[in-house]
Amino acid sequence: MKTTSYRQEVRPTDPDAITEIVRGSGFFSAAEEALARELAEERLEQGERSSYRFVFAEEDGRVVGYTCYGLIPATAGSYDLYWIAVTQSMRGQGTGAHLLEKTEGIIRSLGGRKVYAETSSRPQYAPTRHFYEKCGYVPEAFLKDFYSPGDSKIIYAKTLI
């Protein structure tokens, strides 16, 4: 039986792992893949000065999922969940939910009171919206045609305290 471990530090091999996970999802554009990688590279270069924080899920030393989150500047404990992604072979097995729970626990320990996550209204993202709702997030905003005509942004929120 495989055991999942979690860590917060970003390692030099993580940008490649993130690229592989995000690309393998089939959900994101090349620009979004590059952005996901860039956030981890920034954290590696800047360390604690970077506002981006990570939690990685690993099995047998291999990254199988991750979150990227950060405090929203000028707020009293509001955090953005920038990314949550799990490798294709691990989806539907609870890895994403456990990863999100770990991330929320860290945010709570930092004094975080609310977490915000955004996603697309496109049909392709229905499983993502279901995942957030199953994890206790509620839709708080709908920005019509945000990404492009017919592709609106839905902002989910969860109160931690």
Legacy VTK file of the C-alpha trace (Angstrom):
# vtk DataFile Version 3.0
C-alpha trace
ASCII
DATASET POLYDATA
POINTS 161 float
0.000 0.000 0.000
1.341 3.400 -0.984
1.589 6.186 1.564
1.120 9.823 0.652
3.412 12.334 2.325
3.141 16.115 2.275
5.733 18.863 2.270
5.795 22.631 1.906
9.303 23.394 0.706
9.825 23.837 -3.027
12.613 21.724 -4.501
14.483 22.357 -7.773
12.673 19.438 -9.449
9.202 20.778 -8.559
8.722 23.162 -11.517
9.090 20.162 -13.864
6.668 18.095 -11.763
4.157 20.952 -11.753
4.423 21.332 -15.528
3.822 17.599 -15.981
0.776 17.575 -13.692
-0.803 20.716 -15.165
-0.135 19.658 -18.775
-1.455 16.150 -18.080
-4.784 17.531 -16.866
-5.754 18.674 -20.351
-7.486 21.702 -18.807
-4.897 24.438 -19.175
-3.393 26.452 -22.007
0.337 26.678 -22.633
0.301 30.154 -21.035
-1.371 28.768 -17.897
1.145 25.903 -17.755
3.980 28.423 -17.960
2.411 30.510 -15.185
2.049 27.500 -12.868
5.733 26.715 -13.367
6.764 30.354 -12.966
5.193 30.592 -9.494
7.289 27.672 -8.234
10.414 29.118 -9.859
9.740 32.440 -8.136
9.451 30.677 -4.794
12.745 28.860 -5.421
14.507 32.122 -6.334
12.994 34.362 -3.653
12.366 31.932 -0.813
10.326 33.464 2.014
10.198 36.825 0.200
7.833 35.241 -2.336
4.142 35.512 -1.507
3.482 32.128 -3.129
3.237 29.125 -0.813
2.989 25.459 -1.755
1.940 22.089 -0.445
3.105 19.015 -2.362
1.654 15.510 -2.135
4.145 12.741 -2.841
4.006 8.994 -3.239
7.281 7.091 -3.236
9.165 10.381 -3.707
7.121 11.379 -6.773
4.987 14.530 -6.751
1.378 13.491 -7.430
-0.351 16.770 -6.620
0.142 20.253 -5.305
-1.479 23.459 -4.177
-0.230 26.996 -4.559
-1.766 29.631 -2.317
-1.024 32.991 -0.773
-2.288 35.744 1.457
-4.259 38.333 -0.489
-2.401 41.626 0.087
-4.087 44.235 2.292
-6.600 41.740 3.747
-7.066 40.443 7.270
-6.607 36.722 6.703
-8.031 36.173 3.213
-6.086 33.724 1.044
-6.193 32.869 -2.638
-5.927 29.241 -3.702
-4.114 29.841 -6.978
-3.687 26.223 -8.034
-4.709 22.770 -6.994
-3.832 19.952 -9.350
-3.439 16.206 -9.048
-1.835 13.858 -11.538
-4.357 12.142 -13.797
-3.738 8.664 -12.347
-4.567 9.877 -8.812
-7.805 11.730 -9.524
-10.946 10.527 -7.807
-9.017 8.815 -4.998
-9.195 11.584 -2.396
-5.720 12.983 -3.047
-7.045 16.419 -3.990
-9.350 16.589 -0.966
-6.534 15.599 1.409
-4.194 18.102 -0.215
-6.811 20.828 0.156
-7.395 19.878 3.819
-3.649 20.127 4.514
-3.490 23.499 2.777
-6.499 24.836 4.675
-4.951 23.666 7.947
-1.754 25.573 7.199
-3.733 28.667 6.210
-5.760 28.405 9.428
-2.535 28.122 11.478
-1.299 31.330 9.809
-4.426 33.178 10.936
-6.277 32.707 7.667
-10.025 33.008 7.954
-11.204 32.680 4.340
-9.961 30.935 1.213
-10.979 31.946 -2.298
-10.679 29.782 -5.399
-11.699 30.674 -8.907
-12.551 28.544 -11.889
-14.203 28.657 -15.273
-17.886 28.266 -16.025
-17.142 26.109 -19.093
-18.684 22.614 -19.042
-15.183 21.089 -18.957
-14.792 22.537 -15.449
-17.958 20.993 -13.990
-15.882 18.380 -12.084
-13.749 21.197 -10.638
-16.820 23.096 -9.454
-18.245 19.889 -7.959
-14.933 19.269 -6.162
-14.941 22.720 -4.564
-18.565 22.381 -3.495
-17.940 18.906 -2.048
-15.038 20.402 -0.047
-17.278 23.075 1.490
-16.697 25.967 -0.885
-19.633 28.084 -2.015
-19.877 30.227 -5.140
-19.752 33.894 -4.112
-19.220 35.685 -7.420
-19.924 35.133 -11.094
-18.062 37.374 -13.538
-19.782 37.002 -16.906
-17.539 36.534 -19.947
-14.438 37.136 -17.809
-11.992 34.827 -19.597
-13.623 35.151 -23.012
-17.155 35.390 -24.432
-19.105 32.481 -22.960
-16.380 31.684 -20.419
-17.210 33.280 -17.084
-15.225 33.248 -13.848
-16.795 31.680 -10.750
-15.203 32.618 -7.440
-15.709 30.120 -4.630
-15.080 30.841 -0.946
-14.753 28.853 2.245
-14.736 30.246 5.762
-12.128 28.504 7.914
-12.961 29.991 11.320
LINES 1 162
161 0 1 2 3 4 5 6 7 8 9 10 11 12 13 14 15 16 17 18 19 20 21 22 23 24 25 26 27 28 29 30 31 32 33 34 35 36 37 38 39 40 41 42 43 44 45 46 47 48 49 50 51 52 53 54 55 56 57 58 59 60 61 62 63 64 65 66 67 68 69 70 71 72 73 74 75 76 77 78 79 80 81 82 83 84 85 86 87 88 89 90 91 92 93 94 95 96 97 98 99 100 101 102 103 104 105 106 107 108 109 110 111 112 113 114 115 116 117 118 119 120 121 122 123 124 125 126 127 128 129 130 131 132 133 134 135 136 137 138 139 140 141 142 143 144 145 146 147 148 149 150 151 152 153 154 155 156 157 158 159 160
